Amino acid sequence: MSELAEKLIEQALGLPANERAAFAERLLSSLDPELSEIDQLWALEAEDRLDAFERGEMESIPAEEVFNAIKNRNR
């Protein structure tokens, strides 16, 4: 790894956790822009679903109930 890359990593590690996460996300998305677009679409979908839940338009189902239904369906 180049000296510049090492310095950048050292500086990045000094950032607060949320800034390191954003930094890492930007780097990863630069490797495959198509995946970045898909990630953005999934993030929008998740936000839309959360908004619908908070407005009372969508109910939650406990994970245990979902997993039990899947197990019972495969029997």
C-alpha positions in Angstrom: 0.0 0.0 0.0 1.3 3.4 -0.8 2.5 5.9 1.8 -0.4 8.2 0.9 -3.0 5.4 1.4 -1.4 4.6 4.8 -1.7 8.3 5.8 -5.3 8.4 4.7 -6.2 5.3 6.7 -4.4 6.7 9.7 -6.4 9.9 9.4 -9.7 8.1 8.8 -9.2 6.0 11.9 -9.1 9.2 13.9 -12.6 10.2 12.8 -15.7 9.6 14.9 -17.4 6.3 14.2 -20.3 7.8 12.2 -17.8 9.7 9.9 -15.7 6.6 9.5 -18.8 4.7 8.4 -19.7 7.3 5.9 -16.1 7.4 4.7 -16.0 3.6 4.3 -19.4 3.6 2.5 -18.2 6.2 0.0 -15.0 4.2 -0.7 -16.9 1.0 -1.2 -19.5 2.6 -3.4 -16.7 3.9 -5.7 -15.7 0.3 -6.4 -19.0 -0.6 -8.0 -21.3 2.3 -8.8 -24.1 -0.1 -9.9 -24.2 -1.6 -6.4 -24.2 1.9 -4.9 -27.4 2.7 -6.9 -29.0 -0.5 -5.6 -28.0 0.3 -2.1 -29.6 3.8 -2.4 -32.8 2.3 -3.7 -32.9 -0.2 -0.8 -32.3 2.6 1.7 -35.2 4.6 0.2 -37.4 1.5 0.4 -36.4 1.0 4.0 -37.2 4.7 4.8 -40.5 4.5 3.1 -41.5 1.4 5.0 -40.4 2.9 8.3 -42.4 6.1 7.5 -45.5 3.9 6.7 -45.0 2.0 10.0 -44.8 5.3 12.0 -48.0 6.6 10.3 -49.8 3.4 11.3 -50.2 2.2 7.7 -48.1 -0.9 8.3 -47.9 -3.3 11.2 -44.8 -5.1 12.4 -44.7 -8.9 12.9 -42.4 -10.3 15.6 -39.4 -12.1 14.0 -40.2 -15.3 16.0 -43.7 -15.4 14.5 -42.2 -15.0 11.0 -39.6 -17.7 11.5 -42.2 -20.1 12.9 -44.5 -19.6 9.9 -41.6 -20.3 7.6 -40.7 -23.5 9.5 -44.3 -24.7 9.5 -44.7 -23.9 5.8 -41.8 -26.2 4.9 -43.2 -29.2 6.8 
